[in-house]
Amino acid sequence: MRTITFGIALVFLSVCSAMFFAQAPPPSPGTGTPLGPMVSGTDLSGSYRWINHQDAPLFTAAGDIADWGGIPLNDAARLYALSWPASRQTVKQQQCMGYVAPYTWMSPGNHRLWEERDPFTQRLVAIRYWGQIAQVDRTIYMDGRPHPPAYAPHTFAGFSTGKFEGNVLTVTTTHIKRGWLRANGAPQSDAATVTEHLIRHGDTITILAVVDDPVYLSEPMSKTSLLARQAIAPDAWLYACDDSEQILGRKNDYVPSHFFGQNPYYQEYSDKNKVPLLGAFGGRETMYPEFLAAVKDRAGSDNAAKAKMRPSGPPQASRAPDPTPTDGNIHVFHVGGNVYMLTGDGANIAVQVGPQGGLLVDTGAGRLSDKVLAEIGKLSSRPIQFIVNTSFHADHVGGNKKLQAAGADPSLTGSFFSNQFADAGQGATVIGHQNVQTRMQEQKPPLDAPPSDTYFEDRRRKYHNEEPVEIFPMPNATTDGDSIVHFRRSDVIVAGDIFTTTQYPFIDVKNGGSVQGEIRALNFILDRTVYQHDEDGGTWIIPGHGRVTNEWEVAEYRDMLVIIRDRVQAMIKNGATLDQVKSARLTADYDPRFGATTGPWTTDMFVEAVYTSLKNPPQTASAQ
Amino acid sequence: MSRSLLVPFLVLAASFTAHSQGPGGRGGTPPTPRAAAPFDMTGYWVSVVNEDWRWRMFPNKGDYAGIPLNPEGRKVADAWDPAKDDAAGEQCKGYGAPGIMRVPSRFHITWQDDQTLKIETDAGRQVRMFHFGSTPASSADLQGVSKAEWEFARPGVGFAIAGDRGGGPVGSLKVTTTNVRPGYLRRNGVPYSGNAKLTEYYDLVREANGVTYLVLTSTLEDPTYLTQPWITAAHFKKQADATGWNPTPCSVR
């Protein structure tokens, strides 16, 4: 028996040895085994604190105004940062802004990392991170799952996947909200991808983070941060933040901002620290040793820096990818409760499903209506009962005819309507502002299936599929017939073209749109939203175009419009012509995110719409 | 020992043995440090100056934020007289081992021989030698004496089977430097003493876009001037060639 035992041991030993030395190739992510890949690597678990031996004055990662040396900001980012005053933080939605990576690594509170393993296989499913400041809750998936589609919501933590590369944990994060590279105005856009490499030596973790931001960086920004493991776990892990009134009586369309070239504090940091202004303003050249030679001529370099305080060069187009699928298919995303977003055919479509039948908001461009119907059929076997149009624009109502015809409104059948209309109940009922009906009928040729159930000033409300649904007219926003729809139990607001994540708002002045009405509509939405925590979660927003968001993106959009409006208004006040306003490039800091130099809605068209609607506002569009 | 425990015991023992050997450790002549290197550090590298940008690019006298100086250290830093250093021919005091890797510079890394890794800088024209195995006896100088070793990553402590590690050895370069001549942590007179001990870890990471970074984690212990170890990190981007290599002499300012 002793011989047999020893023999088994030798066999087992040789097998294990072979396994160890052979270094079999790892399973591909998400393939090979339903259990997920076997992952091993450095155990990073523990409680940590930020080591402030480097970048010490960047406590909370802030720094002084115009302390951007070593950050490869592009011109637009620098203009964005120079127009940002610290008083921006008095704006309600800016008060509890979340922390993004790598900014979060420099926060002064406690940090914790731990592993989550499958209870049955003990395979590593995820590495979790909790940052005390802003209560950053990150999950780094280690099981090879893919990142969500581009039209999925972003969060401040983003969506992270990781893999061990030797003794280095490499984390790739996408779907991040607009945040800070440095909380002194240096922005990180929502198009950024962050790669982090975590390396542990003893009780120290070194993190090399590389931010690739096509919107605001001229090349990827790389930086290190350090964490020190704490022998005793601290007991402070929360961060109580609630926004509140900071300045009583202030209008909700006021957003503090400096006009281009007028930041009074732009030179404080460089003067105080005897740093060349050109260096303090950041840029790719400031990252490398050669920069020292570039500022030998201090007067010349100062002049070069001051020239960067105003827009120059040709107008920029958006460098943020459009998340709308273009593969000819309709993609469905569950937003919340009973509400789904269908994307891929012009404007986004929202559908609420339930026992009474579907309620649609908008019908898309109509090119893929059969596929839209097929996808809705997978969500509910009930017919579409109602269709709400948020606008008369063709990309919102193009599918009306086919989707209306495919539906049915049983609430009309057998009612007194049956006596008046032979087709009562046949097809879905289309609801919209009276001006949507009017505009659709005015088109040449008229657009099919305009709303038959219309309203003018007051909200329409329905209790549908066991949920209160409110339809609010938004006068003179992008047109004179806009509406938003709030599914109250699902807590989803469908914004139509009042809010998009892909472009400047399509303010259709000819059809009653105005920048003031647009801002007022965005503020109306913001008055109805509630975030779950630090501007993440809570009320969902389906934009007219682009990805699902929360209130943060709406607030950022509102802030942008207010800032641009104020710049245009100031030039109008000084007697500027439209051409002068256009050539001043007043949108330069936002153009790499929302601008267009070609296509149906260019930046110039948007600026003209702002200018025109400020010079000749519609009667009903006055800021509240 | 009971028979039921014998098998796991043997396997565990074999596992520990395998882990402790490192690459090429299966009998025979151990590979040279150069052959055993878990990654290739050689080539040209450039500092990416993001962290501590102000102090690395434009250090000012008395600006020692972040460095845990004790009162004596602050006193020395506050008394720094660059003209005096210039006159004394001490322009290189800010380019010693504890400070040089944070000086904005380009670095050329080569193997001097199978046992010695060499780092040359264009800023200040310094040379550091990382000695694997025995270190030469020498008097204190700016770069001190650096003892190097590869620290091979292990798939875990205890029993382990092949995991998601890919092929080839993985690990870090650990370098311990002592016997340094007193100098400056920053080129603004913030001092370190001859008692300073510098521990460095070098790690290599590769981005998906092909960019390779060398990541340096440093811990400086100096009971003469520091109240606690000074822990910092720096990183360097791999260059395709010597473009930009521009040797310049040490400069006090």
Interface residues (C-beta under 8 A of the other chain):
Chain A: M1 R2 T5 F6 I8 A9 F12 L13 C16 S17 M19 F20 F21 A22 Q23 A24 P25 P26 P27 P37 M38 V39 S40 G41 T42 D43 I51 N52 H53 Q54 D55 A56 P57 D67 G69 G70 I71 K163 F164 E165 G166 N167 V168 T170 T172 T195 H197 I199 H201 T204 T206 L208 V210 D212 P220 M221 S222 K223 T224 S225 L226 A228 N273 K274 V275 P276 G279 T286 M287 Y288 P289 E290 F291 L292
Chain B: R3 L6 V7 L10 V11 A14 S15 A18 R26 P38 V46 S47 V48 V49 N50 E51 D52 W53 R54 M57 F58 N60 D63 A65 G66 I67 P68 P104 S105 R106 D122 A123 A153 P155 G156 A160 I161 A162 G163 D164 R165 G166 G167 G168 V170 G171 S172 Y201 D203 V205 R206 E207 A208 N209 V211 Y213 V215 T217 T219 W230 I231 T232 A233 A234 H235 K237 G244
